[in-house]
Amino acid sequence: MKLRHITVLGALALGTVSALAAPEPANPDRQTPWKLYVDSREAFAMKQAQGDKVLLVDVRDPIEIMFTGFAPAVDVVVPFMVANRGKWNEQRSVYQVEKDPNFEANLAKALAARGLSKDTPILLMCRSGGERGAPSAKELWGKGYSKVYVVTDGFEGDTVKAGDKQNWRLVDGWKNAGLPWGYKLDKAKFPMAQQ
């Protein structure tokens, strides 16, 4: 595994990371038309190597981020799905979660605010890599974006399948990879807080 990440860092320097990035997910729901995938370590390596030439976007609801943690390497939070506190989901006994109709427009604003274009590599990270990462990428298809990556293991990763920690999110993901994270939020990375 270490050798792969060293190779990825070398590829980043050469600009060939897409050839060495995370494999395409087996689940079609987690696949995107770009077929560009990185795991959390590779996403962090891209940010370290390319800095402001890559946009790392957290697509989770800010309330979720507040309770599960935040990666300081994230450039901006642009939620793809948000809790509608005016609607209740009876089946799941939670607030109804709905797609933010302004997702693409808000992402375009985030790019423009940084002097970036739709040709900029964009890394989309959700909680687990599939529930919102791939769907948010698909939302951008056909709208002029050229390099949209999904962070396949997301911020918290996948759940343990058996044992006393079954269903805990301890498999892969930004947090479990030992990458920088914490509970302190950076208000400047939450454009909704600026309104």
VENQUIMO-V672336 format. One record per residue. N is the residue number from 1. RES is the residue in three letters. SS is DSSP state (A for helix, B for strand, O for the rest). PHI is phi in whole degrees, -180 to 180 (none if undefined). Layout:
# VENQUIMO-V672336
n->(N:N)
res->(RES:RES)
ss->(SS:SS)
phi->(PHI:PHI)
This chain:
# VENQUIMO-V672336
n->(1:2:3:4:5:6:7:8:9:10:11:12:13:14:15:16:17:18:19:20:21:22:23:24:25:26:27:28:29:30:31:32:33:34:35:36:37:38:39:40:41:42:43:44:45:46:47:48:49:50:51:52:53:54:55:56:57:58:59:60:61:62:63:64:65:66:67:68:69:70:71:72:73:74:75:76:77:78:79:80:81:82:83:84:85:86:87:88:89:90:91:92:93:94:95:96:97:98:99:100:101:102:103:104:105:106:107:108:109:110:111:112:113:114:115:116:117:118:119:120:121:122:123:124:125:126:127:128:129:130:131:132:133:134:135:136:137:138:139:140:141:142:143:144:145:146:147:148:149:150:151:152:153:154:155:156:157:158:159:160:161:162:163:164:165:166:167:168:169:170:171:172:173:174:175:176:177:178:179:180:181:182:183:184:185:186:187:188:189:190:191:192:193:194:195)
res->(MET:LYS:LEU:ARG:HIS:ILE:THR:VAL:LEU:GLY:ALA:LEU:ALA:LEU:GLY:THR:VAL:SER:ALA:LEU:ALA:ALA:PRO:GLU:PRO:ALA:ASN:PRO:ASP:ARG:GLN:THR:PRO:TRP:LYS:LEU:TYR:VAL:ASP:SER:ARG:GLU:ALA:PHE:ALA:MET:LYS:GLN:ALA:GLN:GLY:ASP:LYS:VAL:LEU:LEU:VAL:ASP:VAL:ARG:ASP:PRO:ILE:GLU:ILE:MET:PHE:THR:GLY:PHE:ALA:PRO:ALA:VAL:ASP:VAL:VAL:VAL:PRO:PHE:MET:VAL:ALA:ASN:ARG:GLY:LYS:TRP:ASN:GLU:GLN:ARG:SER:VAL:TYR:GLN:VAL:GLU:LYS:ASP:PRO:ASN:PHE:GLU:ALA:ASN:LEU:ALA:LYS:ALA:LEU:ALA:ALA:ARG:GLY:LEU:SER:LYS:ASP:THR:PRO:ILE:LEU:LEU:MET:CYS:ARG:SER:GLY:GLY:GLU:ARG:GLY:ALA:PRO:SER:ALA:LYS:GLU:LEU:TRP:GLY:LYS:GLY:TYR:SER:LYS:VAL:TYR:VAL:VAL:THR:ASP:GLY:PHE:GLU:GLY:ASP:THR:VAL:LYS:ALA:GLY:ASP:LYS:GLN:ASN:TRP:ARG:LEU:VAL:ASP:GLY:TRP:LYS:ASN:ALA:GLY:LEU:PRO:TRP:GLY:TYR:LYS:LEU:ASP:LYS:ALA:LYS:PHE:PRO:MET:ALA:GLN:GLN)
ss->(O:A:A:A:A:A:A:A:A:A:A:A:A:A:O:O:A:A:A:O:O:O:O:O:O:O:O:A:A:A:O:O:O:O:O:O:B:B:O:A:A:A:A:A:A:A:A:A:A:A:A:A:A:B:B:B:B:B:O:O:O:A:A:A:A:A:A:A:O:B:O:O:O:O:O:B:B:O:O:O:B:B:B:B:B:B:B:B:B:O:O:O:O:B:B:B:B:B:B:O:O:O:A:A:A:A:A:A:A:A:A:A:A:O:O:O:O:O:O:O:B:B:B:B:B:O:O:O:O:O:O:O:A:A:A:A:A:A:A:A:O:O:O:O:O:O:O:B:B:B:B:O:O:O:O:O:O:B:B:O:O:O:O:O:O:O:O:O:B:B:B:O:A:A:A:A:O:O:O:O:O:B:O:O:O:O:A:A:A:O:A:A:A:A:O)
phi->(none:-60:-59:-61:-70:-66:-62:-62:-62:-64:-66:-60:-63:-92:77:-117:-61:-60:-73:-115:-71:-53:-68:-64:-61:-69:-74:-58:-67:-101:-94:-130:-62:-74:58:-113:-136:-136:-89:-61:-64:-68:-62:-63:-63:-62:-63:-65:-79:-112:51:-74:-88:-129:-110:-94:-116:-92:-100:-81:-64:-55:-65:-61:-60:-58:-100:-105:118:-140:-97:-59:-70:-62:-83:-158:-104:-129:-63:-91:-123:-133:-75:-95:-72:-95:-130:-114:-93:-62:-61:-98:57:-145:-64:-68:-103:-132:-67:-76:-65:-100:-54:-63:-63:-68:-67:-60:-65:-63:-64:-60:-62:-104:71:-105:-118:-71:-87:-67:-63:-116:-108:-104:-124:-116:-71:-119:103:-123:-61:-128:-61:-67:-61:-69:-65:-61:-63:-90:-62:79:-115:94:-80:-115:-139:-108:-102:-111:-81:-65:-106:61:-79:-101:81:-98:-91:-71:-87:-153:96:-72:-111:-55:77:-80:-85:-127:-108:59:86:-54:-61:-76:-84:77:-81:-61:-160:-173:-99:-78:-93:-104:-53:-64:-92:-116:-55:-62:-74:-85:-78)
